[in-house]
């Protein structure tokens, strides 16, 4: 499944801060950020249904994150 989230991540430095944790929690995923989008989109393709874990991870690092329909 592909999940799409609106985030408060604004910079490449912030992405690099999250990267090791995303890769550890979702080792077989494909993911990306689109910081050019006004919603700073985070997309992830994973086999499991885990949007709550993704949202929790972002909140641990004080980023807002909400799933888009």
C-alpha positions as CSV (number, residue, x, y, z in Angstrom):
1,X,0.0,0.0,0.0
2,X,1.0,3.6,-0.6
3,X,0.4,6.0,2.2
4,X,0.5,9.8,1.8
5,X,1.0,12.2,4.7
6,X,1.0,15.9,5.2
7,X,4.0,16.8,7.4
8,X,5.8,19.7,9.0
9,X,9.2,18.5,7.8
10,X,10.7,21.5,6.0
11,X,14.4,20.7,5.2
12,X,16.8,18.1,4.0
13,X,18.4,18.2,7.4
14,X,15.1,17.2,9.1
15,X,14.7,14.4,6.5
16,X,18.2,13.1,7.4
17,X,17.2,13.1,11.1
18,X,14.2,10.9,10.4
19,X,15.9,8.7,7.7
20,X,17.6,6.1,10.0
21,X,14.4,5.5,12.0
22,X,12.2,5.2,8.9
23,X,14.7,2.7,7.4
24,X,14.9,0.7,10.6
25,X,11.1,0.5,11.2
26,X,10.3,-0.1,7.5
27,X,13.3,-1.8,6.0
28,X,11.7,-3.0,2.8
29,X,9.7,0.2,2.1
30,X,10.0,2.8,-0.6
31,X,9.6,6.3,0.7
32,X,10.1,10.0,-0.3
33,X,9.4,13.5,0.7
34,X,8.2,16.3,-1.5
35,X,9.2,19.5,0.2
36,X,8.2,21.5,-2.8
37,X,4.6,20.7,-2.2
38,X,2.8,23.1,0.2
39,X,1.9,20.2,2.5
40,X,5.5,18.8,2.6
41,X,4.3,15.4,1.5
42,X,5.7,12.2,2.8
43,X,4.9,9.1,0.7
44,X,5.7,5.5,1.8
45,X,5.0,2.2,0.1
46,X,4.8,-0.6,2.6
47,X,3.2,-4.0,2.8
48,X,1.8,-3.5,6.3
49,X,-1.0,-1.2,7.3
50,X,0.9,1.0,9.8
51,X,-0.1,4.7,9.4
52,X,-0.4,5.1,13.2
53,X,3.2,4.0,13.7
54,X,4.4,6.5,11.0
55,X,2.5,9.3,12.7
56,X,3.9,8.4,16.1
57,X,7.4,8.4,14.7
58,X,7.1,11.9,13.4
59,X,5.5,13.1,16.6
60,X,8.5,11.7,18.6
61,X,10.7,14.1,16.6
62,X,8.2,17.0,17.2
63,X,6.9,17.0,13.6
64,X,3.2,17.1,12.6
65,X,2.1,14.3,10.4
66,X,-1.4,13.4,9.2
67,X,-2.6,10.9,6.7
68,X,-4.2,12.2,3.6
69,X,-7.1,10.4,2.0
